[in-house]
Amino acid sequence: MPSQMVTRFVEGIVTNMPKIKTHKATAKRFRITGSGKLRRRKQGSSHFRRRKSKRVLRSLDKDEPVASADDKRVRRILGLRRRSKR
């Protein structure tokens, strides 16, 4: 067991402390696909929509996969386990 992990009894039940808390602001910004990948919204779609072409606006409506450099950090903040390699 890691040094931070403390076992305690609550009403006769053994619990491990501390519990992992989900970062709620991050949870609102990312989705998990059925295969376990993380998806995010594209930037640039919140305002100034009238001056952008229709093609650009359609492309902004689609979700984009999270970059591999950010994947590990986002998963840790969300309290998820690492995705298995397939």
Sequence and secondary structure as in RCSB ss.txt:
>XXXX:A:sequence
MPSQMVTRFVEGIVTNMPKIKTHKATAKRFRITGSGKLRRRKQGSSHFRRRKSKRVLRSLDKDEPVASADDKRVR
RILGLRRRSKR
>XXXX:A:secstr
  TT EEEEETTEEEEES     HHHHTTEEE TTS EEE  SS SS  TTS HHHHHHHTS EE  HHHHHHHH
HHHT       
